[in-house]
Amino acid sequence: MLMKLALRNVRRSVRDYAVYFVTLTLGVAVFYAFNAIGDSRVLFEAQEGAENMFLASGASVFDILSQVMTYFSVV
């Protein structure tokens, strides 16, 4: 009797929990993609090709972007 009640509640709650699971999965995927940008070879190759894009402080745009992404991932 107790098992039947538990299974019925699980079936009713699957839709609610599926929304949370999909949201969590998408959040982790976006977080991974965001952090993988900093380790991308294409980004470093683009940095070498765009060496004339320096700011007044001497840091390249890509270095600053990498630092901002690091700080954002910590937050």
Backbone bond lengths (Angstrom), bond angles and torsions (degrees), N, CA, C in turn:
res aa  C-N    CA-C-N  psi(-1)  N-CA   C-N-CA  omega(-1)  CA-C   N-CA-C  phi
1 M - - - 1.455 - - 1.536 110.88 -
2 L 1.331 115.52 -46.10 1.457 119.82 -179.01 1.533 110.85 -66.79
3 M 1.328 116.91 -37.90 1.468 121.05 178.30 1.526 110.65 -65.40
4 K 1.295 117.81 -39.13 1.457 122.07 179.05 1.535 110.53 -64.48
5 L 1.303 116.56 -40.74 1.457 121.37 177.55 1.529 111.32 -65.29
6 A 1.320 116.47 -42.14 1.465 121.02 179.83 1.528 110.77 -64.97
7 L 1.319 117.55 -43.96 1.469 120.55 179.46 1.529 111.72 -64.88
8 R 1.304 116.86 -36.99 1.457 120.20 178.18 1.534 110.90 -65.29
9 N 1.327 117.10 -39.89 1.464 120.62 177.34 1.522 112.10 -68.01
10 V 1.331 116.97 -36.09 1.465 120.21 177.27 1.513 109.79 -64.87
11 R 1.316 118.03 -44.03 1.466 121.30 179.32 1.520 111.73 -62.03
12 R 1.311 116.94 -37.35 1.466 120.46 179.29 1.531 111.56 -71.06
13 S 1.304 117.43 -29.92 1.465 121.30 -174.63 1.525 113.49 -94.09
14 V 1.311 118.70 -4.24 1.460 121.17 -176.74 1.517 110.82 -59.34
15 R 1.297 118.55 -42.17 1.458 121.63 -178.09 1.536 110.94 -64.20
16 D 1.331 117.09 -41.34 1.464 120.23 178.70 1.524 111.39 -65.60
17 Y 1.317 116.91 -45.39 1.454 120.36 -179.29 1.517 111.94 -70.94
18 A 1.310 118.73 -28.28 1.465 121.77 178.41 1.523 110.39 -64.91
19 V 1.320 117.38 -38.03 1.458 120.97 177.45 1.526 110.17 -62.10
20 Y 1.324 117.36 -44.59 1.461 120.99 178.89 1.521 111.53 -65.65
21 F 1.314 117.29 -40.26 1.457 121.15 -179.90 1.524 111.56 -65.90
22 V 1.322 117.79 -43.75 1.467 121.30 178.96 1.523 110.02 -65.31
23 T 1.325 117.74 -41.66 1.455 121.20 178.25 1.520 111.38 -62.69
24 L 1.311 116.69 -42.81 1.459 120.82 178.47 1.527 111.06 -64.33
25 T 1.317 116.97 -41.76 1.457 121.56 179.10 1.533 111.12 -63.42
26 L 1.313 117.52 -44.36 1.459 120.57 178.15 1.526 111.45 -65.52
27 G 1.311 117.07 -38.13 1.461 120.40 177.87 1.519 112.19 -63.06
28 V 1.308 117.18 -43.16 1.461 121.32 178.25 1.522 110.39 -66.15
29 A 1.327 117.66 -39.71 1.463 120.72 179.28 1.522 111.42 -64.39
30 V 1.320 117.41 -42.16 1.465 121.03 178.33 1.522 110.28 -66.36
31 F 1.315 117.27 -41.12 1.463 121.43 178.59 1.523 110.88 -62.42
32 Y 1.317 117.64 -42.65 1.457 121.72 178.14 1.531 111.04 -64.63
33 A 1.323 116.93 -45.84 1.461 120.56 -179.98 1.522 110.94 -62.77
34 F 1.318 116.53 -39.64 1.461 121.41 179.93 1.522 110.84 -64.22
35 N 1.323 117.86 -42.76 1.461 121.28 179.77 1.526 112.48 -76.48
36 A 1.310 118.61 -24.25 1.461 121.29 179.81 1.523 112.04 -74.80
37 I 1.321 117.66 -18.60 1.458 120.54 -179.91 1.527 110.41 -61.98
38 G 1.321 117.34 -39.28 1.452 121.32 -178.51 1.518 113.59 -65.22
39 D 1.311 118.29 -25.73 1.460 121.85 -179.36 1.528 112.82 -99.28
40 S 1.303 116.66 8.40 1.455 120.87 -175.45 1.530 111.16 -76.30
41 R 1.311 116.70 133.64 1.470 121.32 177.12 1.513 111.11 -67.74
42 V 1.307 116.90 -33.06 1.463 120.26 -179.50 1.523 109.49 -62.37
43 L 1.318 116.59 -38.14 1.454 120.33 179.34 1.523 110.87 -64.24
44 F 1.328 116.87 -41.90 1.457 119.67 179.19 1.527 111.50 -68.98
45 E 1.327 117.30 -35.46 1.458 119.92 176.01 1.518 111.27 -67.05
46 A 1.317 116.89 -37.25 1.466 120.47 176.73 1.520 110.16 -67.41
47 Q 1.311 116.42 -33.05 1.462 120.01 178.42 1.521 110.48 -66.25
48 E 1.331 117.08 -40.28 1.461 120.49 178.67 1.524 110.96 -66.53
49 G 1.323 117.16 -34.84 1.453 121.15 179.97 1.513 113.43 -76.82
50 A 1.300 117.45 -18.11 1.464 121.38 -176.35 1.518 111.13 -118.21
51 E 1.304 116.94 44.76 1.462 120.47 -177.39 1.520 112.51 -70.80
52 N 1.307 118.03 -14.00 1.452 119.61 178.62 1.529 112.38 -81.85
53 M 1.330 117.72 -2.12 1.463 121.63 179.84 1.527 109.31 -95.59
54 F 1.304 117.48 72.39 1.455 121.67 178.67 1.514 109.79 -106.62
55 L 1.314 114.98 147.07 1.447 120.28 175.03 1.523 109.18 -89.97
56 A 1.298 117.43 176.69 1.467 121.80 -178.21 1.530 111.58 -63.13
57 S 1.322 118.30 -28.87 1.462 120.91 -177.98 1.528 111.97 -79.37
58 G 1.314 118.44 -9.66 1.452 121.46 179.54 1.515 113.32 93.70
59 A 1.309 118.55 -7.18 1.465 122.08 178.75 1.520 109.04 -87.78
60 S 1.305 116.35 142.92 1.457 119.25 179.49 1.524 110.30 -79.50
61 V 1.298 114.97 162.78 1.463 120.99 179.75 1.527 110.27 -61.80
62 F 1.318 116.79 -36.74 1.456 120.81 -177.70 1.526 111.43 -69.78
63 D 1.339 117.37 -35.45 1.466 119.67 176.72 1.528 110.83 -65.32
64 I 1.314 115.64 -42.93 1.462 119.52 178.85 1.518 110.55 -65.87
65 L 1.316 117.29 -40.89 1.459 121.18 177.59 1.521 110.95 -61.52
66 S 1.309 117.24 -40.85 1.462 121.20 178.05 1.519 111.44 -64.21
67 Q 1.321 117.56 -40.50 1.460 120.72 178.08 1.521 111.10 -66.48
68 V 1.313 117.37 -42.37 1.465 120.93 179.38 1.526 110.25 -62.23
69 M 1.336 117.06 -42.03 1.465 119.66 178.64 1.518 111.58 -64.93
70 T 1.333 116.53 -36.43 1.465 119.70 177.51 1.520 110.68 -64.55
71 Y 1.316 117.65 -45.07 1.461 120.93 179.46 1.528 110.53 -64.77
72 F 1.329 116.52 -40.34 1.464 119.75 -179.14 1.522 111.16 -65.82
73 S 1.331 117.25 -36.60 1.468 118.84 -179.38 1.522 111.06 -70.84
74 V 1.335 117.43 -28.74 1.461 119.86 175.75 1.521 110.56 -68.94
75 V 1.331 115.01 -41.61 1.463 119.28 178.88 1.499 109.62 -67.01
